[in-house]
Amino acid sequence: MDDSEIRGRIEELVAEEHRLRDGGQHTDEDRARLREIEEERDQLWDLVRQRDAKRQYGEDPDEARPRSEQQVEGYLQ
């Protein structure tokens, strides 16, 4: 994935999240999907940051790889 594809996917996930959150009452399926969206979105933002860092230090951004959900979600904010 290149930067525009990654950012496009993030935008799709954000739009889906907004639709689900604005939908009123949430089913268990809705809540599970919201968790999936948040996890995938966080992984994609992490990938964007990795790509930016590689670019900043003269490395190939295409060498960046998505990290596991557990690793990304374990970061301290």
C-alpha positions in Angstrom: 0.0 0.0 0.0 1.2 3.5 -0.7 0.5 6.6 1.4 -2.6 7.6 -0.5 -4.1 4.0 -0.3 -3.4 3.9 3.5 -4.9 7.3 4.1 -7.9 6.4 1.9 -8.5 3.3 4.0 -8.3 5.4 7.2 -10.9 7.8 5.8 -13.2 4.8 4.9 -12.9 3.5 8.4 -13.6 6.8 10.0 -16.7 7.2 7.8 -17.9 3.8 8.8 -17.2 4.5 12.4 -19.3 7.7 12.3 -22.2 5.9 10.6 -22.2 3.3 13.3 -21.8 5.7 16.2 -24.6 8.0 14.8 -26.9 5.0 14.3 -28.6 5.2 17.7 -28.7 1.9 19.7 -25.8 -0.4 19.1 -26.0 -4.2 18.8 -23.3 -6.5 20.0 -22.2 -6.8 16.3 -22.0 -3.0 16.0 -19.8 -2.7 19.1 -17.6 -5.5 17.9 -17.2 -3.8 14.5 -16.4 -0.5 16.2 -13.6 -2.3 18.0 -12.3 -3.8 14.8 -12.4 -0.4 13.1 -10.5 1.3 15.9 -7.8 -1.5 15.9 -7.4 -1.4 12.1 -7.3 2.4 12.1 -4.6 2.5 14.8 -2.5 0.0 12.8 -2.8 2.1 9.7 -1.8 5.3 11.5 1.2 3.4 12.9 2.1 2.3 9.4 1.8 5.9 8.2 4.2 7.0 11.0 6.6 4.2 10.2 6.6 5.3 6.5 7.2 8.9 7.4 10.1 8.0 9.7 11.7 5.9 7.1 11.4 8.7 4.6 12.8 11.2 7.0 15.9 9.1 7.5 16.5 8.3 3.8 15.1 4.8 4.0 12.6 3.2 1.7 9.1 3.7 3.1 7.9 0.6 1.3 10.0 -1.4 3.7 7.6 -0.4 6.6 5.3 -3.3 7.6 2.1 -3.3 9.6 2.6 -4.2 13.2 0.3 -6.5 15.1 -2.8 -5.2 16.8 -1.4 -6.2 20.2 1.8 -4.3 19.6 0.1 -1.1 18.3 -2.6 -1.2 21.0 0.1 -1.7 23.7 1.8 1.7 23.0 1.6 4.3 25.7 0.0 7.5 24.5 
